[in-house]
Amino acid sequence: MWASPLTAENFGPVSAHIAKLGYDMVEVPIESPGELDYERIAAIARDEELAVSVCAVIGADRDLLDQNERVRANGMAYVRHCIDAARALGSPHVVGPLYSAVGRTWLASADERRRDLDLLVKELTELARYAADRGVTICIEPLNRFETSFINTAAQAVEVVDRVSHPACGILLDAFHMNIEERSIGDAIRLAGPRLRHIHVSENDRGTPGAGHIPWREMATACRDIGYTGAVVIETFTSEVKAIARATSIWRPLAPSSDALAQDGLRFLRGLLSQ
């Protein structure tokens, strides 16, 4: 929302600003391994009394379902790096669409999908064991049909996580994607149940929570129904950060300013989730 790429230098003022706005947590994207000083970032977050979560950034060279074995190996190495980063930062999770590159869509036959699911379960099982040894959980995220063709719904994510069958493999659900793909956001959350470890939120236009037509009370009720006590993280973007805007198709301002979105979204969510 305020800066990209993330660096230790810009993390200091940004995290101080986030804390001043009243947030409890900041989510750190691992864009380029080796470029971030995790110890320094962890120290800054502690000073600001901010918890940290880690979000993976899955590009074409990190795709766990690519036909090229070297690409898959690079993706595995990248996720392991994110797990190590999470441990260093004190993040309980590594979240994101860990299975395939964002934006890659393909039409698969039933046999091809079974093959890819088998491969993914094998890879995630290995990664879950690696994560567990470091006190971290990996959380796979369904994306909408325009960003992936592989895992779009909570039911598809549940199938994968249940096959992995490891306590260090869970699910992240995102209100923006659920609003496109799920027939009922509440039912999707209840289906995920105890597998749900992390939540991303934004409005139906990817803007300020509470400013559009997402069924927020239904979502909050479902979270209470399953006893969800994890983080609720606003994940949205600004047209001012050009590289991110292009990748996420943000072509117009979603709020008067990044601060307005952050303040109004936080106020709405605190009111919603405290009821």
C-alpha positions, 0 to 999 in steps of 0.5 A: 500500500505504501512502498514496493519493493519492501526494504529494511530502509522503508520498512521502518517508517512504514511499520511505524505508520502502520502501528500509529494507525492502530494495526496489530500486524504487518504482512511482509511479502518475500519478493526477492530472497536474499534482499531483506535483512530479516533480523533487522525487520524483526527488530523493527516490528518488535519495537513497534509492537507489531506481529508479522506474517509472511506472504509468498510471491509466486511467479513463473520461475517458482511454479510448483506445477511447471512442466520443467523440473528445474522451475519446480525445484526453484519453487521448492527452494523459494518456499523453503526460504520463505519458511526460514524467513517466517521463522526469523521474523516470528511469523507463524505462517507462510501464506499464498497461492503456493501451488502455481504462478499467479496469472497462469491458467490452463485447461486440464483434463481430468487425468492431467488434474489428477496428475498435478494434484498428486505432484502438489500433494507430494511437494506440499507434504515435503514442505509441511514437514520442513515448516513443522521443524521450524514452527511454521505452517504453510497455508495455500490460498484459492485464487479467482479464475482469472488468476489461476485455473487450479485452486479456486474454491475452499472445497478444492483447497480442503481436498489438497490439505486433507490429502497432505494431512499434516498439521503444518499445512492449512488454508488461507481464504481471501474475501476478494477471491471468495466473492467471485468463486464461492456460492456462499462465503459463510459456507466456504469458511465453515467448510475450511473449519479448523484448516483455516489459519489466515484470512485476507480481506478487501472489498469486492473491488479490492478496495476498502472493507465495508465500502462495497457489497461483500456479505461481511456479517455472513463472513463474521458469523462463519468465523465465529461458528468455527471458532476462528481466532487467527489474523484478519489482514487487509490485502489490497493495493494502490495504483500509485505503486506501478509494478504491483498495480499492473500485476493485480489489475488496479487501474484506478484509485480504490480510495482517496488515499492509502491512509484513508483505505487503511483507516476506514478499513480498520475501523469497519473491521474492528466494529464488525469483528467485535460484535 
